[in-house]
Amino acid sequence: MNSQPLEIFATFPVERPGNPTVMPDGRVLVSVSAIIAPDISVRTVAQDGEHPAYPNETWAGKPGDDGRGMSAVIGIRTDPEGIVWILDMGKPQQQQPRLIAWNDREKRLHRLIVLPQNVLRPSSFTQDFVIDWRRQRIYIADMTMNASGVSDYPAIVVVDLLTGLSWRSLECYPGLMPGDVPLIVAGKPLALRTPEGEVIAYRYGLNPIAIDPLGRWVYFGSMSARQVYRISTESLAQPCGMTALSEAVEYWCEKPHCDGFDVDAEGNVYVTDIANNAIGLASPAGYRILAQDDRLLGWPDGVELDAQGKWLYITANQLHRHPLLNAGEDDSQPPFHVLRLRVDAPMGLSQTP
């Protein structure tokens, strides 16, 4: 895993790419960051710069009366059969968060799972997820974000794909809670400005979540804390009491403040090092930076390894310069980018479901 040059894979002149996912045929999709309230929530990355809506403008556009469309999307993943799963975060008082699964081969809706209110909180912010294909589960990182900018009830929402049922796990577990110090990027704390003009620093909790390629462990952490934890999928996949689940969580390694990460078969965690404009590698052996670029890696947001582990795909979108995170000031310097880095990550023995 020697350091390799960072490559620009695609450029976005206006929209901010959110999270990437790599399809079995090598195509890359990205969510369009919900922070800008885009008209189109998911796009196919095209190196000619066109970036068409995915799967089409009806489904990727705002919701219509017939239920087609997406309110706000960050999390997006592709399962081993090529089904694209999109987590629509919904809209308070108007639409519940839901999982939209699209059959790319047949160009049709595969499944739609609505998250009931009894597995959510009023402050729910269902921003990312992973797919446990072997156990037919989806694990959603519900960061929660209240009006004061605090992750108050972070939890992992487990969705059983066999039944469609879901439940809330590990709520307020210490490893999901915000860190003790403000999150500072480019010398400034991430902060919101209230209508009254008060500046309040955000306190972000659970955000990064990843599953290893063999489906054994789910790795997670708090954006504003410095620890990575993991829990076996065997434990997380089942409804269980808080005490038993807490005992199943393991501390894994240290990390920098980060937004997203992915993990390989050996437990190496590929981290978006937001404070250092970098991509790093965290493991029990320590932490090192793989790539750093003050221009291209302004707020590296989401990352995903391709199925072979050859490339790590990265979105960089300067969220820290957006008014909602920059105390009301817009210091954005477009364009924004989808990047990739050659990492040759170990992915373990491939197993076709």
N, C-alpha and C positions, 0 to 999 in steps of 0.2 A: 504494500500500500504506500508506495512512494508518491510524493507530491507531484502533481501534474498541472499544466497550465489550465486556468479557468477559461472556458469557451462560452461565447455568446451564442445561444441556440436560437433565440428569437427576441424581437424588440416590440414593446408596446408603447406607442407615442403618448397615449392619454390614459387608458385604463391601467389599473394596477393588478397584475396577476396575483392570485391568492395562493392556493395549494396546487401542486402538480400531481398527475397520476400518469403512469406509463402503461399503455395497453399491450397485449401480447404481440401485436404486429409492429410494435415500436412507435406508434403514434403517441403523442403527448397531449393530454388535455389539461386545462387549468380552470379553476374557479376564478371569477373576477371579484376582487376584494369587495366584500359587502360594505366596507367603510365609505365607499363612494356612491352607494345606492345605484349600481349600474342598471341599464335597461336590459342587458344580457348578462346572465349569471355564470355561464360556462362556455368556454371556447375551445376549439381545436387549435393547437399551436401550429402555425404554418410559417415556414422560414421565409416566405415571400411577404410576410407582414399582414396578410388578409385576416387570419384568425377567425374563421366562420363560427357561428353559434353552434353549440352542440347540445343535444342531438339535432335540434333544428330551432328556428327562431320562436316557434310557438312554445315549446317546452322550456327553452332557455330564457324566454322573456318573462315579463311580469304575469302573475296568475290571472287567468280569465275566469269568467263565470262557470265554465265547464270544469274547472279544477286543474287544467293544464297550466304549467308555468312554475316559476320559482320566485320566492320572495327575497331570499338572501342566502348565499352559499359561500362557505369556506371549505368544508371538508368534502373531498372527492376521492374515491378509490376504485380500482378495477379488480374483480375477483379472478381466480384462475380460469374460469370459463369465458372470460371476456365481457361479463356483465359489468356495466359501469354503475356504481352506487354513488348517489349524490345526496348530501345531507342539507336539505332546505331548512334553515333555522326558523322559518315562519315569521309571523308578524304579531306582536302582542295585541290581544283582543280581537284579532281578525283571522289568524291561521295558525294552527298547531305546527310545531316542527314535524318533519316527516322525512323518511328515506324514500328516494325515488331510484328505482333500479331500471336501467335501460339495456335491452338486448341489442347490442350493436350489430350483430350478425343479421338478425331478422328485422332490425329497424322498428322496434316496437317497445312499448312499455312492458317490462317484465314483472314488476311488482311495485306496490306502493304501501308503505307501512307508516301509519300515523302514530306519533308518540302521545300517549294519553297524559292528561294533566297530573294524574296521580304519581307519575314518575319524574315530574319536573318541579321546579320552584318558581315563584314569581320573577326571580332574577335570572332564570336559566339562560345560558348562552352556549348552545350546543354546537361548538365550533369545529370539532374534528373527531375522527373515529378510525378504527381499524377493523378488518374483517378476519375472523377466526373461521376459516373455511372448513377445517376438519371437524370442528364442533358445531358448525352452523350457528355462530353467534356474531354479533357486531357489538363492539365496545365503544361507546361515545364519551368523549371528554366534555362534560358539562362544566365549563369554567365558572359559571354564574358571574354576574356583574350587576351590582346594585347602583342606585342613583348617585351614590357617593364614590363610585369608581373602585369598589372593593369586591373581590371574589369572596362572597359570604358563605355559600354552601356548595363548594365544589364537590363533584361526585362523578363516578363512572356509571353511565346508564347502559345496562346490558339488554340487548335485544335478541330474543330467541327466534331465529329465522325459520324454524320448523313450525312454530305455533303463532308467531307474530306478537307474542307477549313480551313485556319488558319490565325491568325493575331497576331500582337505584341501589348502587353499591358504594361502599367506602366513603360515604358522605362525611366531609370534614376530617377525614384521616389526615394526620399532621403533614404527610408528604404531599398532600394536595393543596395545602394552604399557602397564602402569600408569604414571601420572605420578610425579614425584619427591616430591610433597608430599601429605599426608593430605587426604582429601576432607572438608571441613567444611561442615556445614549447621546453621543456627541456633546457631552458636557452638560446636558439638560435633563431634568427628570421628566418622565412621561407624565403628562398632567392634563386634566380637563379644566376648562374655564366655565363656571356656572353663569346663568343669565344675569346674576348679580355682580359678576366680575371676579368672583373668588376663584383662585387657582388651587386645585386639589390634586395631589399626586395619586396616580393609580396604584392599586395594590393587587397585582395579578396573581392568581393561583394556578391550578391545573391548566395546562395548555398542551405541551408536547405529549404525544402518545404514539407508540409503535409496537408492532408485533414481529417477532423474529421469523425468518423465512420458513422455519419448520413448524411454526405454530405452537411452540412450547411455552413462551413467556410473553407477557405484555409489559412493556417498559413505559414509565410515565414520570412526570415531574411537574413542578410548579415553575411558571415562567420566571418569577422573581426570586426563586430560591436556587440553590446550587447543588442539589442532590438528584440523582436518578434512582428510582426504585423499580422493582419488578415484582410481578406476581404470576404464578403459573396459570395458564389458561384452564387447566383442570380445576383449579380453585375458583377462578373468576367466573367460569361458565355456569356455575350453579347458584341458585338462590341460597344465601347463607347469612348467618348472623354477623354483626359487625365485629365481634370479638374474634371469631374464627377467621374471618377474612383478614383482619388486621395482623393476626399472627402469621398469615401466609405471605405477607408482603416482605420482601427482602431489600435492604439497601444494596445498591449496585456500585455506584461510583459518583465522583464529583463531576460537575459540568459548569459552564458559565451560564449567565442569564441567557435564555434562548426562547424562541418562539416555537419552532418545530424541530423534530429529529426523526431519523430512521435508524434501524439496527440491522446488523448482519447476523449470520448463523453463529458467530463466535462471541456475540455480545458487544461488539464494537458499535458505539453510538455516534452517528454522524449528526453533528449539532449545528444549528444556525446560531452563531455567536454574534448576537445583535449589537453588543456594546463595542465589539472590535471589528465590525464590518468583515466578518470572516466565517469560514466553515471549518469546524474543528472535529477532532476525533476524541471521544471520551471513553474510557474503559477503566477497570480496576487498576491497570498499570499506570494510569495518569492521563493527562490531556495534552494534545498538541494541535496546532493550527495546520490545516491542510492547504487552505487558500485564503488570501486576504487581499481586499481591493477596496479602497475607500470610495472609489467612483462606482464600481459595478455592484458591490455588495452592501449598499445602503439598505439596512434592514433586510437581511436574508430571512424570508418568511417560512416557506414550506420546502421540504425536501422529500425525494423518493428515489430509492434505488430501482433500477430496472431488474427484470426477473433474473438476469444473468449476473447481476452485481457489477457489471462493467462500468456503468455510468451512474453518477448521482446527479439527478435533476434538481434544480434550485430555482425558486422564484425570489426576486429582490424588488421591493416595491416602496421603499422609503416611508413606511408608515409613521416613523417618528417625526417626519416633517409635515404630516397631515394636521390640519387644525384640531381635529378631535383628540389627538395625542400630544399636541404641541401648544397647549394653553391658548388655543384659538388662532394661532398664527400659521400661515401656509408658507413653508420654506421648501416646497417640493421642487425638484430639479429633474423633470422628465427628460429622456424616456426612462421606462422601467423595463426589466429584462427577465427572461427565462434563460438560465445558464446551465451548464453541465460541467462536471468534473470527473475525470477518469480515476476510479478508485480501486477497481478489481477486487471487490469485496467478496469474501467467502459466503456462499449462500446455502451450503449444505447439499444433501442429496435431494434432487427434484423428485416430487411425487405428484403424479397426475391424479386429481380427485375423481 
